[in-house]
């Protein structure tokens, strides 16, 4: 089910950092300032509680989860600590005591706050030496994709070191926060090990999963800023042959909306009857072009040059121009509900 974007979901990464009093990681500021990852996980945790308790306001949420925050002082005046507005904006990280207390009332909230994705996104933590430990914190269904039986030792499992398209497609079909975490750690590991083609291939699946869970990220207040974090700091790690994958040129929030638009307008499919996993399968079909070239061209990441300056007479410039035309055709086709099972010759 599509979720309405929360106000913080529409902020740019820089706006989100400013609002939450946090910064993006760079070597020179390591350990000196509050990491934006702490703001991401706090905002995500806050909205998980809001959604779970169906709270309409921050006041309602605070009243339900931390009643001790309200009281009367020695002068007989009502007071309210009002920390939860700070959690909503990501300005303050909740204490472990509060997280544990809240988890007692709303099961699962603590695991979302402590989800392994947040550690994986911290560029201060090297991926190659942490990958196996991170994998063990993922959903067992995701873990099982990455292990195989050891042919030398019965009952022992070893990690698959070279993923192929089949593995990546299986992870895509598990689109979730765990799938996103899995692809992110694998991309970072491949980058650190110098496996640039592998990291490039992983990046395509990562982009698609990020898009498929975009409506969930909308409802949890971090959609646009988290995407921009990936665009700025994660996806460039997967550059190969002077190209990288990106959704550059189209607003990510709009892409999330167009994917849901495609899901909503499927003929002979009652969206409200689909469970979460069935929705993912149909989203993949839309992205893969089963329902037309328009959605496929619009919703898949594109290859962009990593060169800072591109000559207008170069092949890269012409390729980018063609991609822009294809995307515009795709958007027009969707808007006009045209039959889009074939691509015009001049756009091939």
N, C-alpha and C positions, 0 to 999 in steps of 0.2 A: 504494500500500500504506500503510495506516495505521501511524503510528509511535507508540510509547509515549512519553508526555510525560516529558521530563527534569525533574528536581526544580526547576530554575530557571524552567521553563515554567509552573509552578503558582503562582509568586509574583505578588503585586500589583506594580504599577509602583513604589510607594513601597518595598516590601520589596526589590525588585530593585535599586533605587538604593542602598539602605542596604547590601545585601550586596556590591555592586560598587564602593562608595565613589564614587558618581557622583550627578549632579543633573540634573533637568529644566531645560531652557533657559527663562530669563526675562531680560528686558533688564537687570535690575539685577545679575544674576550672570554676564553674558556675559564669557567669557574668564577668569573667576576660579576656576572649579571644573571638574572633569572632567565632560564631557558624557556623559549616559547613552547617547548614540548610539555612543560609543566602546566602551561595555560591551556594547551589543547586537551590534555587528559582531565583537567579540572572542569572545563566547560562540557566535555563529553559526559563526564560523571554526573554533573548537575542535571543535564537534560535527560539522562537515563532515569534519574529519580523522578524528574518532572513527568515524563511519559508514563513511567510505571505507576505513579500515584495519581495520574490524571489531574495534576495540580494546575490551576489556571494562572496563578500568580506566584511570584517568589515568596510573598508573605504566607500563602497557604502551604507551600512546601516547607518553609522554615518552621511554621507552627506545628506541622505534622511530624517532622523529623527531629526537631530540636526545641521542644517546648520550654526547656530551661532557659532558652535565650530570651524569654519574655518574663516579666515580673514587675514588682513594685519596689521602688527604692525606699530608704528610711524616711524620706520626706513624703511618702505616699504617692509619688508620681510614677506613672507607668513607664517602663523602659523596654527597649528592644535592642539587642546587640547588633542586629542587622548585618551579619557576616555574609549571608547568602547572596546578597546582591554582588558582593565581591567574587564569590564562586561563579556566579553566572557570567561575569565578565572575564573570569580567569585571572583576576588580580591577586588572589590569595590561594595558596595550596592548602586544602583541609588537612587537619592533623590526623595521624593514624588512629587516635582514640575516637575521633568523630567518624572516620571512615568505617571503623569496626562497629561502632554503635549503630550507624545508619544501615550497615549491612545486615544487622540483626533484624531490622524491620523490613528491609527490601533485599532479598537474596539476589546475589549476582552483581550488586553495585560495586563491591570492593574489587571483584575480578576485572571489571571494566576499567576501574581506575588504575589497576596494576597490570593491565594487559601488556603483553610482551611487545606489542607494536611500539609503545612509547619509548622503550629502551632501544629498539631497533632503529628508531628515527633519530636517536642521539648520535650525531656524527663524532662526538668526543669518544664514543665507545667503538673500538675496532670490531669489524664484523667477523673477519676470518677466524679469530680466536674465540669468538662467542657463539658462532653459528649453531653448533650442535646443542649447546645449552638452551639457546633460544628456541630451536625446533622442538625440544622436549616440552616446552610450555604451550605449544600450539594444540588446537583441537586434534584428538587422535585420528580423525578422518583425514586431516591434512597431513599429519605426520606419516601416516601409512603410505602416502604417495612417494615419500622421499627415502624410504628404506627398502632393502631387498635382503633375501636370505643369503647368508654367507655360504658359499659353496664348499669352503674348507672346514668350517666348524658347524656342526649340526645344531640348530636352535639359536644360532647367533645371527644378528642382523647387522648389516653395514649400510652406510648411507650411499645413495646413488650420487656420484660426483658429476656426471654429465647428463643433464636433463635434455630430453628431446621435446618436440612439439606435443607429443601425446601426453607427457607429464604436465606440461603447461596448460593444455586444454582441460585436463582433469581438475587442476587447481582453479581454473576459471569457472568451472561448473560448481565450485564450492564458494563462489563469491561471497565474501564476508570480511569482517575485520581480521580474522585469522588468515584468510587467503591473502589479503593485502599485506599482512605482516610477513607471511611466508615469502612472497615474491620480493618484498623489499629487502629482506635479509639475504636472499639468494643473489639479488642484483648487487648489493653492496659487497658480498663475499667475492663474486666473480670479478668485480672491479678491482678489489684489493689484490686478487691473485693474478691480475693481468689478463683475464679471460674476457676480452672485450666483445667478441662476437656473441658469446653466451649472455653477457650482461645486456646487450642490445636486444636479443630475442626475448629475454625475460621482461624487458621494459615494455614491450608491446602488450603482453598479458597483464602486466601491472596497470597500465593505463586503462585497459578495458575493465578490470576489476574495480579500479577507482571510480570509473564512470557508473558501473552497475550498482555500487553501494552508495552512489551520490545522494540518493533520496534519504538514506539513513543518516548520512553525514549532515544533510540539510537539517533534519529534525534534531540533530545533536549539536548544532551550532558551530560546526567547523568546516563546512563544505568548501567554500572558496579559499579561505586562508590555508587549509591543509593542502588543497590542490596546488596552490601557488608555492607552498613549501616543497612539494615534489618537483614542480616545474623548475624551481630555482636551485635546489640543493641536491635532489636525489636523481632525477632523470639525466642531468648532465654527466653523471658518473657512468652512464651506459652509452657513451659516444663511441662510434666505430666507423672507420673510414670517412671521417669528417662529417658524420651525420648523427643525429639522435632523434628519438621519438618524442612527440609532443602533441598537445591539442592547441598549439599556438594559433592565434588568429580568430578563435571563436570563444566566447564567454563560456566557461566551464559550467556555470549554473544553467545557462540556456541549453547546453548539451544534455545535461541531466534531465531537463524538462522535455527535450525532444525524444529522448529514449522512453520516458514514461508516456509521452504522446503516442509513440508507436505501439507501446504495449496496450494502451487504452483503446486504440482503434483497430486492434486485430479482429478480423471477421471470425465469427463462430467461436470466439474465446471470451468467456465471462471472467473478466479480471478479478471480480470480487470472490470468485470461487477458487482462485489459484492460491496455493500456499506459497511460502517464501521460496522454496526450492524450485517450484514450478515456474514462478516468475523469473527466476534467474535463467532457466532453460529458454524461455521465450525471449528474454532480453538478448541472450547470446544469438538466437536465431535472427533477431532483428539486426544486430551488429554484423553478423556474418553474411547478410544479404539475402536471407531466405525470403524476405518480404519486400525486396527491391534494392536496386543499386543506390537509391537516394539515401536511405538510412545507413547503408554500409559506408558510403563515401563520407557522410556527415559525422558518423559516430566513431570511426576508427582513428587512432592517432596517425599523424603524418610524419614523414621524415623531413627534418629541417637541417639545414647546413649549420655546422659549428663555426664556420668562418665568420669573422667580424664584419668584413666587407665583401659584398658579392657584386661582381661586375654585371651590369645590365645586359651585356652581350653573352654572358656565360650560360652553360647548360643548367647550372643550379638555379639561376634566375628564371629561365624558361620553365623548368620543372615546377618551381614554386608558383609561378603564374598560372600554370595549368591546374595545379591543385586548388588554387583559389577559385578558378572558374568552375571546376568540378563541384566544389563545395557550394558555390552559389546556385548552380543548377540543382543540386540535391535539395537545398533548402526551398527553392522555388517549387520543385516537384512535390515536396511534402506539403507545402502550403496550399497548392492547387489540387492536391489529391490525384495526381496524374498516375497513369500506369508507368512504372519505372523499372520494368524488368530488363531493360536494355539501356545502354549508355549511348548518347549521341556520338556519331562518328568523329565529329570535330573535337570531342573531349576525351578521346581514347589516346 
